[in-house]
């Protein structure tokens, strides 16, 4: 899985890649890369994280197997997992944005690499055309 910095991810978006934010809907609403779409890998339930079993099938409905996709999350863990799932499902041009929105941390909690927000890249807040509800609505048409 090719992993890129936040700056490289922004450059790829400018070249036509779609940024798929795999964080929860709530996390996406707080802050997300401008132009990103939200397809959660999981959501918080009463007993912890509930996996989105429709993650790969949903992405198959909205993207061709050769679509140019960047996956991102908060720190790079969930997105790496999501990217590997997509590659295993036959997607051929998936890139993982390491460090996510919040940044990658060392085992002791220090920032190892700045995330999208700390790198000063464009951030949106609240619901927009990339919100999961909006993406789902368009996919159902």
URPE-V876767 format. One record per helix or strand of 2 or more residues. SS is the DSSP state (helix for helix, strand for strand). FROM is the first residue (numbers start at 1). TO is the last residue. If there is no record, write none. Layout:
SS&FROM&TO + SS&FROM&TO
This chain:
strand&2&4 + helix&6&14 + strand&18&21 + helix&25&30 + strand&32&33 + strand&37&38 + strand&42&45 + strand&48&51 + helix&55&62 + strand&69&72 + helix&77&88 + strand&94&97 + strand&104&105 + strand&111&113 + strand&123&124 + helix&132&139
